[in-house]
Amino acid sequence: MNPIAIRTASLGRRFGAVHALDDVTLEVPSGIIFGFLGPNGSGKTTTIRLLLGLLEATEGSAQVLGFDTRADAAAIRERTGALLEHCGLYERLTAGENLGLYGRFWRMPRADRRARTAELLSLLDLYDRRDEIVGGWSRGMKQQLAIARALYHRPSLVFLDEPTAGLDPLAAVALRDRLAHLAESEGITVFLTTHNLAEAERLCTLAGIVNKGRLLAVAPPAQLAAGSGLASIEIIGTGLTDAVVEMVAALPAVSSARRDGRALMVGLTSTGGTTQVITALATAGYQIETIRHTAGSLEDAFRALVEAQS
């Protein structure tokens, strides 16, 4: 059994009358990618700042890598890496200079800095661009370099707060694949916050869902999805219009409906929903070619838990 990288007990943080985090008890095993999922303002970033010792808890306690966040915050930050809201790169420096400077902050010998810079840039397929000024890079490349910087001093645990936010789909997929590879090759624990639930479903061994400062569930993504009790159908045919999508979305057994090219993606709230949808589509003149059923998803579980709390 893996040792515990993060342990909290009734952790809470108030800002005046606002409870940003309330009674969070959590354990994150070492060596996994843990997804911390929630809407904006749910307490994700506050949790990271508490775990890094950048904020002090008003209730409860937390230990990170065996260190108490109140008494040993400096020791925690020495052993962890973090990418928070902004990448914080020096845009007038090259990629190699950015990483080398960070290594100097950590007082790494020159030979070690050179080796580590080459290692990480090679893993990210950025080595051939090591002498380029990063100010001209795309956002996705900058995010990759920022993750390399967070891993530079070989931390046991790294916090990544929305690393793919603002990236186009291709850049987000590339960064996600690099992250999974780095986590495995470096043998580290990753505490990841993201709004991209498909990303979390693919990457994470364990996921926690938080809303309004309270932890609603913690389980493997597949277990959360299976427990949602929901399912969805993908219908391909002809005659799909915005009016048809709106009509399907309004059906009692439907939780969501959207277009994806020629496909109509429908989330269901009951087992009889498929018949209801097919009947409505036939009445509207939609010509069905194929129907594919899928089990509930992490998105279904997330939506159900958050809506139940509202």
Secondary structure, DSSP 8 states (H G I E B T S, - for coil): ---EEEEEEEEEEEETTEEEEEEEEEEEETTSEEEEE--TTSSHHHHHHHHTTSS--SEEEEEETTEETTT-HHHHHHHEEEE-SS----TTSBHHHHHHHHHHHTT--HHHHHHHHHHHHHHTT-GGGTTSBGGGS-HHHHHHHHHHHHHTT--SEEEEESTTTT--HHHHHHHHHHHHHHHHHHT-EEEEE-S-HHHHHHH-SEEEEEETTEEEEEE-HHHHHHHT--EEEEEEEE---HHHHHHHHTSTTEEEEEEETTEEEEEESSTTHHHHHHHHHHHTT-EEEEEEEEE--HHHHHHHHHHHH-
